[in-house]
Amino acid sequence: MSARHGLWRPASDCGPDCLPGPGEIPAVPVARRLGRLVAVLAMLVAGVGLAALLPVLPARERRAALRGWARGTVRAFGVRLVVRGRLPRRRALVVANHGSWLDVLALLAVAPARMVAKREVRGWPLVGPLAAAAGTVFVDRARPRALPGTVRRVAAALRAGHPVAAFPEGTTWCGAAIGCRPGGGFRPAVFQAAIDAGAPVVPVRIGYRLSAGTSVRAGTSVRAGTSVRAGTGVTAGSGAGPGGGSPTTVAAFLGEETLGRSVWRVLAARDLTVAVTVAAALHPGRAADRRQLARVAESAVHLVPARVPAPVEPLPTGRGSRAADAAREVGLAA
C-alpha cells in the first residue's frame, strides 16, 4: 500500500490476538460443520438465481426476497438472529459498526437495503452478481476523485425512496479493544448523502454472543473492567445484550486472516447469536454538519459520548490533494 493510500484507507490494529484461541469456543462436531457448509453453499447457489430475479421484481417484493435469502443464509451458518428495535418503513441511511463479513447478511436480514461496498465485491464469485442485482453502490477506493460521484449516487438512491446501508468505519475491527479502533471513527462522506437527500440516518449496532448456557473455557470469562483473555478483544463493558450470553469475536474477520478460515470458525461455533440493535433515527436538516452527524451516529452505535468534529470543509469537485484529503472520509467498504 502506498503512503498516499495509507493516508485515507481505514485500518485497524486488530490481529490474531483479537480472535479466540484454539479450544476456547465451544464447537459442534465436524459432521455438523459439514452439514452447515452444504446448506450455505445451497443458499449461495440460490442467491445466483435470486440475482436474475431481483431486477424484474417490484421494490417491495425485491426487499422481501432479499430479506428472506439473507435470513436463510444466516440460519444455514447455524447462527441465531436476534433483533431489537424497528427500522423506519421509508427510506433511510442505515449505518452500522463493522467486524465481520457476517455483518452484511445480518444487516440485510433486518434491513434489505442497497449496500455501499468496495468495488472488489463486484468480482467475487456468486456474491458479486447478487450484490450488483440488489443495487449495491460500489466504491472505487483507489480513485479519491470518485468520492463526490459516490456521494451523489447514494443521495440519488435515497431520493428515489430506496434505503441504503453502509459501514462508515470502512474496515473491520474486533469492536471492543480500544487500541484496535480504526483511526478517525465513522467517515463522514456518506452522511453528506443523507443531508442532501433529506433522509434520516438510522444507527445500528451489530454484536456477536455465545448464547446463554453455552460454557466457555476457563480463562475467557468476562471480569468487570478487564478484557476477556488478551486476545478475544471483548470487554466487560459490552454487557449482556439482546439474546443474552457472552460477547465473542468468533465471527470477526481481521488482519491477514483468510476468508475461508473465518467462515470455517463460524461454521464450527456452537450457539452463536448475532444481535442487531436499531437505535433512534437521526433527522438532519439541510444545513447539518456531516462530521457532527457522523460523530453522533457513531456514539449511538458504540454507546460512547460523541467526539467533537473537525472543522467542516466542502466535498471537493476538483483534482489533486483536495480530492485525496476528502477520500480520507471514505468509510463505505463492506
N, C-alpha and C positions, 0 to 999 in steps of 0.2 A: 504494500500500500504506500502511495506517495505521501510526502509531507502535506501536500495540499489536500488530498483526500482525508488524511488524518485529522485535519482541522475541523471537518464538519461531519464526517461519518460517525454516528454514535457508537460508542464501545463501552463495555463494562469490564470490570476486573474479575468477573466470575471465572472459575475453572473447576477442575476435578474436585477440589476440596469443598466446593459448594454442593456436591452431589452425595447421596447416601453411599456408604461403603458396602462392600460385598457382605451379604447376610444380614444387613441392618434393617431391611424392609421385608415384611412377610411376603412370601411368594406363593403362587399357585403351582401345581405340578406342570411338568413340561408338556404333557399331553393337552392340558387345558390351554396353555400358551399357544400351542399349535392350532388348536381349535379356534381360538380368538383370531389368530393370524389369517386363517382361511376365511373367517367371517369378514374381517377387514378388507381382504382382497376382493371378496364378493361385492362389498359396498363400493369399493373403488371402481370396479367394472360397471356397477350400476350407475356410478357417477358419470361415466363416459356416455351412457345412454341418456342420462339426465341433461348432459351438456347439449345434446342435439335437440332436446325437447324444450329447454328453457326459453330460447328466443321466440318461440311461437305461442307461449303461454301468456295469458293476461297477467298483469302485475301481481294481483292478489294470489292467483294460483301459483305463480312463479315463486313467490316468497314462501308459500305453504310447502311447495315441493322441496325447496332448498332447506327449509327448517326440518322437514321430515327426514331428508337424507342425512343431514348433519347429526340429528339425534340418533338415528340408526347407526351411524358410524361410531359415535361416542359409545353407544352400548356394545358394539362389536369389539371395541377395545377392552371391554369389561369395566368401564368407568361409569360411575353413577353421577348423574347431573342434578344439582340442587340449585334452584333459582330463588332469589329473594328480591322483591320489588317488581315493578312492571314498567316496561318501556312505553313511551308515547306511541299512540297508534299512527300519528302522522310523521312526516319527515323529521329527521334529526341527525345530527352528527354524533355518533357513538364513539367514545374514546375509552380505551382500557389499558391497563398495565400489560406487560408482555414478558412471559417467562418460558413459553413452550410453543411448539408447533400445534399442540393440542388446544391452545387458546383460540385459534381460528375456528375450529369445529365447535367449541363451547359457545363462542360468540354467535356463530351462525345458527346454532340450535336455539338460541334465545332471540337473537335479532338478525333475521335473514336480510342483511343489508349488503350494499355494494362495498366490497372491501377496498382499501388502499394498500397496495402491495408493491414490493420491489419488482422491477422488470423481469428479473430472472425467473420468477414464478411462472411466467407465461410458457416457458420452455420445459417445465417439469412434466414427466410422463404422467398421464391420467389426470393429475391435479390441474395442470396448465389449461387444457381445453375447458374444464368445468369452471375454472376461475374466470376465463375470458367470457364464457357464455353467461355467467352470473353478473356481468357488468363491472368487473373489477377495474379500478383505476390504477394503471401500472405507472410506477415511478422510475425514471432513469436516474439513479443516484450518481452516475458518473458524469452527468451533464448539469451542473449547477444552474445554468441559464434556463433550463427547462422548468425550474420551480414555479415561476408565475403561471405558466400554462397548466401545470398540475393543479394549482390552487383554483384556477378558472374552471377546470373540468369538474372538480369536486363541488364547487359552488353551483355549476350548471345542473349537476345531478340533484343537488338539494332543492334548487328552484323547481325542478321538474317533479318534485314530490317523492324522490327516492331517498330512503335512509342510507347513510354512508357510515362505515365503521373504519377506524384507524387505530394504530398503536403508536402514539406520539413519542414514546421513548426511543423508537427507531431501532431497537435491538433487544435481545432477550437478556434477562439477568435473574438471579435467584430470588429477588423480591424482598429479602429481609436483611441481609448483611449490608449495613450502611456503606461500608467501604467498596462494595461492588456496584453501587448505583451508577448508572451512566451519567457522565457529566452533562450538566445543562437541563436534566429532567425532561419534561414534556416539551418537544419542539413546537413553537407557536404557529408555524406556517399554515397548517391545516385549519387552525382556528379562524384564520382570516376568511376562509371559505364560508364558515358558518355565519360570520358577521356580515359578509357581502350578501349572502342569500337570506339573511333574516331568519335563520334556522336555530332551534335550540340545541344546546350541547348536553349530552347525557353521559356523565362519568360512570364507568362500570369497573368493578373490582373483581378480578378472577383469582381464585386461590385453590390450592390442592391439599387434600387431607386424607389421612387414613381413617376410615370410618370408626366411630366409637365402638370399642370392644375388640378392635384389632390390636394385638400386642406388638410392641416394638422392642427390639433387642435392647437389653440393658445398656445404658450409656447414651441413648438417643432421646431420652425423655426431656421435656421442657422444664427448666428451672427458672423461676422468676428473675427477670433482668439479665439472663445469660443466653448464649446461643446453644442450640442443640448440636453437640459434637462439633468440633472445629471442622466443619465440612458440609453440613447439611444446609447451612445458610438460613435456618429457620430460627426465629427468635420467639421468646415467650410473649412478646408484645402482640404477636399475631392473634393469640387467644383462640377460643373455640368459636368458630364462625358457623355459617349455615351448614347444617348437617352434622355439626359436632366433630369430634375426633381430633387427631394430632396433625398439625401442619407438616407438610413434607415437600421436598424438592424432587421427588422421584420422577415427575413429569418434565422437569426443566431440561432445556436444550441449550447448553452453554459452551463457550470457548471453542476448542478444536474438536469436540466430540462429534462423531458421525451421526447422521440422522438414523441410520439403521440401529445403532446401539441404543439410542434414546427410545426409539419405537419398541425395541425388544424389552427394555426395562419397564415400560408402561404395560406391555402385554403380560409381563410376569407379575406385576403388582397385585396384591390381594386387597380387596375392599377399598379401592382408590375412588375418591369423590372429587369432582370439580365443582366448586361453588361459585356461582355468578351472582354478584350483588349489584343491583341497579340503584344508583344514588339519585337525588333530586335533580331535575333538569335545570340547566342554567339558560337564561334568556338574554343574550347580549343585545344591546342596542346598536344602531348603525355607527355610533361614534366610539364603540367599545375598543379597548386596547387588547390586541391579540395576545400579547405577552402576559398581561394580567389575567386574561381569561384562561390561558394555558396553566398558569400557576394555581388558580382557583380549582380548575378541574383536577389537576394533579393532587392537590390537597384532599379533595373528596375521594380520590381513588386510594391514596396511601394513608389517609387519616392522619395527616400532619398539617401544621399551620402553613398557609400559603406563603411562599417566599416573595420578597419584593422584586418585581421585574426590572429588567434593564431598560434604559430609555428607548422609546419607540422610534423605529425608522421604517419608512415605507418599503414594501417589497420592491425589488429592482425590476426595471424593464430594460436596462441596458446591458452592457457587456463588461467583462473584466472582473476586477476584485470585488465590486459591489455584488455581482451575481454569486461569486464564491462565498462572500460573507453571508448572504441570505440563505445559501444552501446549508449552512450550519443549522438552520431551523428544520431541515427535513427530518421528520420523525415519523415517516409514513410506512416504514417497511413492515411487512407481515412476518 
